[in-house]
Amino acid sequence: MLKDLGSLPAGFPMPVLMVGTYGDNDTVNVMNVAWGGICGMDKIALNLAPDRKTLANIQARKAFTVALADAAHIKEADFFGIATGNKMPDKFARSGLTAKKSANVDAPVIQEFPLTMECRLEEVRECFGEMRVVGTIVNVVADEKVLDEKGKVDAGKLNAVMFDQFRNGYYSVGEKIAQAWNAGAALMKG
Ligand SMILES: Cc1cc2nc3c(=O)[nH]c(=O)nc-3n(C[C@H](O)[C@H](O)[C@H](O)COP(=O)(O)O)c2cc1C
């Protein structure tokens, strides 16, 4: 029997995006963002509450990075969603992770995450009480450990995690089960 659950952001999975920015004096900050995703061939959108340090940093530096959290760093990833750079200036330092400046945008690349999108800010606009940030992905850097023999990212090697807003769980991404634009092709016939 189907039951009504009311209005929920019931998409699953939601991503666990690690948004890296610079604040004053090039202080590195990283924030956990699940309300975000790819919204064009080279665009990414983030929904940020107006008080986030990350938002102020993005507006000041016109750039950010977005890394995919992996299972090995779930503790740090969750910490980035609990602590705020507004009240904890050494938020990133406390994580024990390391950062280097992106070669392409004015934002840090966190070295321990397997894949990072380097983004140029395109627009920030108020959207239903939250701030919608859209950036252009100008480059992707990936650890060679997650690449296949042709140099493409092998999603199975990312050990990426996803977020479940129903019960606030983090899940690991499972096995590949089929090929896209192919698994349904048989139904095209006849
Ligand atoms: C799993 C998870 C997902 C989150 N997703 C978002 C989000 O999409 N947008 C948002 O504004 N805050 C989100 N948060 C809360 C921020 O990460 C949190 O307020 C953080 O302290 C902000 O950091 P900052 O102020 O240093 O930028 C999320 C937190 C967690 C744990």
The ligand as a Gaussian input file, in Angstrom:
#p B3LYP/6-31G(d) Opt

LIG

0 1
 C       25.240000      15.746000       4.968000
 C       25.169000      17.249000       5.027000
 C       24.726000      17.959000       3.918000
 C       24.625000      19.347000       3.965000
 N       24.167000      20.017000       2.857000
 C       24.054000      21.373000       2.899000
 C       23.613000      22.076000       1.750000
 O       23.371000      21.516000       0.690000
 N       23.490000      23.430000       1.853000
 C       23.771000      24.117000       3.009000
 O       23.658000      25.343000       3.044000
 N       24.231000      23.451000       4.110000
 C       24.384000      22.117000       4.079000
 N       24.866000      21.438000       5.162000
 C       25.273000      22.203000       6.360000
 C       26.646000      22.856000       6.188000
 O       27.604000      21.945000       5.683000
 C       27.100000      23.400000       7.563000
 O       26.205000      24.433000       7.976000
 C       28.532000      23.902000       7.593000
 O       28.848000      24.205000       8.943000
 C       28.757000      25.153000       6.755000
 O       30.133000      25.429000       6.754000
 P       30.732000      26.893000       6.513000
 O       29.884000      27.883000       7.307000
 O       32.137000      26.772000       7.023000
 O       30.654000      27.147000       5.048000
 C       24.993000      20.046000       5.144000
 C       25.495000      19.345000       6.248000
 C       25.582000      17.945000       6.194000
 C       26.106000      17.187000       7.383000

